[in-house]
Amino acid sequence: MLIEVFGPGCAKCETLLKHARHAVELAGIEAQVVKVSDYLTMAQRGVLSTPALAVNGQLKSQGKVLSSTEILEWLKG
């Protein structure tokens, strides 16, 4: 599983990254959590507002910091 957190490195983006890693721990799964800071890549992936989160290439959220619990729901499903 691949989880991508999109953002330039602001506090909200870093918080979302932390929550994504925590959700992976809670789920007890193997997943790669990566941070994407490149603006061109974000634009190509359809990210209009940061922070944003994608799971296995599918954009799940933009413009808000999700909780670990919210991310965990996508990881289980």
C-alpha positions in Angstrom: 0.0 0.0 0.0 1.2 3.5 -0.8 0.1 6.5 1.2 1.1 9.9 -0.2 0.9 13.2 1.7 1.1 16.2 -0.5 2.3 19.6 0.7 5.1 22.1 0.7 6.3 21.3 4.3 4.0 23.5 6.4 3.0 22.6 9.9 -0.4 21.2 8.7 1.3 19.0 6.1 3.7 17.7 8.7 0.8 16.9 11.0 -1.0 15.0 8.3 2.2 13.0 7.6 2.4 12.2 11.3 -1.3 11.1 11.4 -0.8 8.9 8.3 2.1 7.1 9.9 0.2 6.6 13.1 -2.8 5.2 11.2 -0.6 2.7 9.5 0.7 1.6 12.9 -2.9 1.3 14.3 -3.9 -0.7 11.2 -1.0 -3.1 11.7 -0.3 -3.2 7.9 2.7 -2.8 5.7 2.5 0.5 3.9 4.9 3.1 2.5 4.1 6.6 3.6 5.8 9.3 1.5 5.8 13.1 1.4 5.4 14.8 -2.0 6.5 18.4 -2.0 7.1 19.0 -5.7 4.5 21.5 -7.0 4.5 20.0 -10.5 3.8 16.5 -9.2 1.0 17.9 -7.0 -0.6 19.7 -10.0 -0.3 16.6 -12.2 -2.1 14.5 -9.5 -4.9 17.0 -9.3 -4.0 18.5 -5.9 -5.6 21.9 -5.6 -5.3 22.5 -1.9 -2.8 21.2 0.6 -2.4 19.3 2.7 -3.7 16.4 0.7 -3.7 12.7 1.0 -3.8 9.8 -1.5 -4.1 6.1 -0.8 -2.8 3.8 -3.6 -2.9 6.6 -6.1 -6.5 7.7 -5.3 -6.8 11.3 -3.9 -8.9 11.0 -0.7 -8.6 14.4 0.9 -7.5 18.0 0.2 -7.2 21.1 2.3 -7.6 19.6 5.7 -5.7 17.7 8.4 -7.3 14.4 8.8 -7.1 12.5 12.1 -5.4 9.2 12.4 -8.8 7.6 12.9 -10.2 9.1 9.6 -7.2 7.8 7.7 -7.5 4.4 9.4 -11.0 4.0 8.0 -9.6 4.2 4.4 -6.8 1.8 5.2 -9.3 -0.8 6.5 -11.6 -0.5 3.6 
